[in-house]
Amino acid sequence: MKTDCISIGFDCQFKVELKDCLLMTLVGAFRSLVKQLLSEFMRNSLLGFAEHYMSLGVKPFSCDRCSNDSEFIWKTRHGKETKILAIYYWAILHQLQVQCKSCNHKFSLTRKLLGIEPMKRIPPETYKRLGLIGSLTSYRVAEKLLCMFGWTIDKMTIWKSVQKTAKEIDFSLDPNELAHGEADGTGVAIKGIKKRGKEIRFFVQLKKSGGIRVAGVDIGNYNSDWKGLFKGSIKAMKQFKSFLLVTDGDAKIFKSIKDNVNVLFQRCLWHIPHQLKYTLWKDKVKRKSDDWKKILAEVMEISAIRTLVDDDKIIDGMVESKKERLEAVIALCIDKGYKHSAEYLKNAEHDMFTAISNRLNGKTTSRVERLIRTVNTRTNVGKWSTSGVLNVTKIRLAYYYNGFDA
Ligand SMILES: [Zn+2]
């Protein structure tokens, strides 16, 4: 709705009884003045614009029913009251009602003129701000901070704003960034589930500038499939000639799409010694025993890749030697009856040297680790519902990594 400037006449009359003139008394009284002022200012401005538009031949709004945009008559300039959370305060406005002369449909101009959706009391400009605050700190702290600076907003409104804001955030790969990503997950406490709860998963894409951006977030049970995490990125993935994916998660979804997608899988080498500690424990190998030390030390060395080697023959030799050593460790595990560890290593073997063998200088150490810490500082507060924790995480990551702001 573009138009020339309109001047709004505005007289303010404000009377207040004050017991004293201490700082907080004055600030408190000013707050109630501002509250009234905001409503009144908005009412005057809306009416000023409405009168101006009504005097034009072609209006900048149209009838919802017949799309007529020229012939209207006023029904009332002081209709029913309606409340809108106008960032700072609830503004109490009047419905400005007009009638369409071609179909007789009556409708309110108030929200049309404000540029907000019909019926909505909390516009996006407001709930996005609340949603961001709720994702940055706990709901209790968010409420406290807002109240300290004069915003009377309850926790429930902040919670609702987080859910709404998150719904509008989608993640996917950016075809203009690098053909290299990582996927990983972390546990989160869920109401009604003992112990580990569920797993939030992250798919990040490396950027040309050196940082990372988020290309997917999802939540699921441990050991469930990771389809949801990659779903939004399949289309963009097809635009890459090939894509290096570093993950320990279930990426079968890509293995199942044969056409047009060439995904090179690389095990996250950073994870392998960590995960091995767990399987050794399951195999009842005593911590710090000779076998424990030998197996871990060997696997740590195998997982450490020198990135600056650029001679093809040396690279091939290196990979060959690492594979042989890994075979020896697996043989040792089988020999000693360490079933879980042997199986784990055999499983990983195939995708451990993809990046180096393809001469892709893919860092095989995890970059998602720091991102996970960013998530954990928020999600470690209390227990969550599945969608609640996913939503808070989405906004938080969009803000820290993808340029979302409110
Ligand atoms: Zn009409």
Residues whose N, C-alpha, C, O or C-beta is under 5 A from the ligand:
A	BS01	ZN	C63 R65 C66 S67 N68 C100 S102 C103 N104 H105
